[in-house]
């Protein structure tokens, strides 16, 4: 996917809201060298509110990305919903140091939103990715079977007993006696 498609030429637009729609797939992320997704299918809507001295850009993404589960390594489709707000102002020189503000040089007539779309989507993905089948117990996996086999269980008769060392009980008594 060409990133040129994400260039918004705002110079010829009238004041008010203008909507742009994009479909994003794997090729988009490959342009950034990001290879964590096996498959991506996202719809992005950009709404540019052009005013006389500045512009507001609202980005919204919905869809799925296919990732591996951190526990089982099984691939699954992770739902994605992301939003981002950006204020676009004009100034003496380009400045994108502030994540909520983009300053374009006076006389500029377009800007590319691809980097903002990329960051919004990637940052919306949780650090820990757990297959929904693991959480509800419906996933049948060799890895889960092995984890169950290796897990430590506490016998029922010891669960209710308080496991304390009698040497500590004497020290606890000293602590309570001084009060």
N, C-alpha and C positions, 0 to 999 in steps of 0.2 A: 504494500500500500504506500503510495506516495504521500509524504508528509505535506506536500504543497496543498493538498485538499483541505488542510487545517488552517490555511491562511485566510484570514477575514479581512477583506478590503472594505474598510469602514468609510473611506473618503466620499464615496458616492451615495452612501445611505442617508436617508432622511432621519431626523430626530425621532426617537421612540424606540420601541422594542423590535428586534429582528431575531428570528429563530433559525438555527442551523442544526441539521441532524447528520449524524455519522454512524456507520456500522464499523465496529472494530473487531478484527480477528488477529490471529497469530502474527501475521506479517507486520502489523503495527508495532508490536513489542520487539520483533527482530530488529527493527530500525534502531532501537535503543540498546541492543545487545542483551536483552532480558529474556532468559530462557527457562523461567520457573514454571510457566504454564505449558501444558501439553496441547490445550485447545482453548481458545477464547471466543466468546460470542457475546458482544456487548453493544448496546445502543447508547449513544451519547447525544444529549441535547445541549446545545449552547444557546443561551439567550443573551443578546447584546442590547443593552439599553443605552442608546446614544443620546447624550445631552450636549449642550453648547460648549461646556468646558471640560467634561470628563465622560467616561463610559463605565457602566457596570456590566460585568460579565458573570453570568451564572452558568455553571457546568453541572450536569447531572448524568450519571451513568447507571445503567441497569443491565443485568445479564448474568452469565456464568463464566467461570474459568475452571478448567480441569487441572487439578493439582493432585499430588500424592499425599496420602494420610501420613502424619508424622509417627503414628504408632504401628500401622500395618504396611505402609508403603503402597497401599491399594489406591489406584486413581479414582477420583470422584469429582463431580461437578459442584463447585462451591458457588453459591449465589453471591452476587456482588451488587451492592447499592452504594453509590458514592455521590457526594455533593461538594461543590467548591464555589466560593465567591471571590471575585477579583475586581479591584477598582483599577481602571486604566486612566492615567492622567498624562498631561503633556508637560515637558520640562526641557532644560537645555541639553540633556544627554540621556541616553538609554540607561535604565537602572531597574534591575529585577531582584535586588537584594532582599527586599521585603516580600514575604510569601503571599501577602494579601494586596500588594500594590505593585503595579507595573507602570513605570514612567517611560513614555516614548518621546523621542526628540520632536520638537516642533517641525511641522512639515511632513511628518510620517503619514502614510496613507493606508497602511495595512500592518497586521501583526499575525504571527503564527501561534496557535494555541496547543499544538501537539505536545509540547513539553508539560504543560499544565494538565492536560488530559492524562498523559502517562503517569505523572506523579500522583494525581488524584486516585487513579485506579490501583496502582501498586501499593499506595499507603493505606488503602481501605481493606487490603487483604490481611486477615489476622496472622499473628506470628505463629500461633499453634493451630495447625489444620487437622481436625479430627473428622474422620469419615462419619456421616450420620448413622450408619449401620453399627458403628462401635458404640455410640451413645445410646441407641435404643435396643441394642443386643441382637439385631437381625443379621449382621454381617458374619458370614461363615469364612474364617480365614485361618490358615495354618499358623500364622504369626500369633493370632489371639489364642489359639489352642496352646501354643508353646508358652505364652505369657501366663496363662491360667495354671499350666503344669508347674511352672517355676515359682509361682507366687507363694508367699508364706502365709499360713493360716494359724490362727490362735484357737486352741481347743476350747470348746464351749464351757468347760468347768473352770477355766482360768480367766475368762472374760470378766466375770463379776468380781473376782478377788482383786484387791488392791495390791499390786506388786511393789512392796516397799521393803527396804533393807532394815532390819531391826536396829542396826547401829545408828541409822539416821533418826529413828523414832526417839532415841534418848536426846539427840541434839535438838530436835523439834520441841521436846518438852522443856529444855533449857530456854529456848527462845520464847515460849509462851509463859514461862514462869516469871520472866523479868517484866512483864507488862503490867 
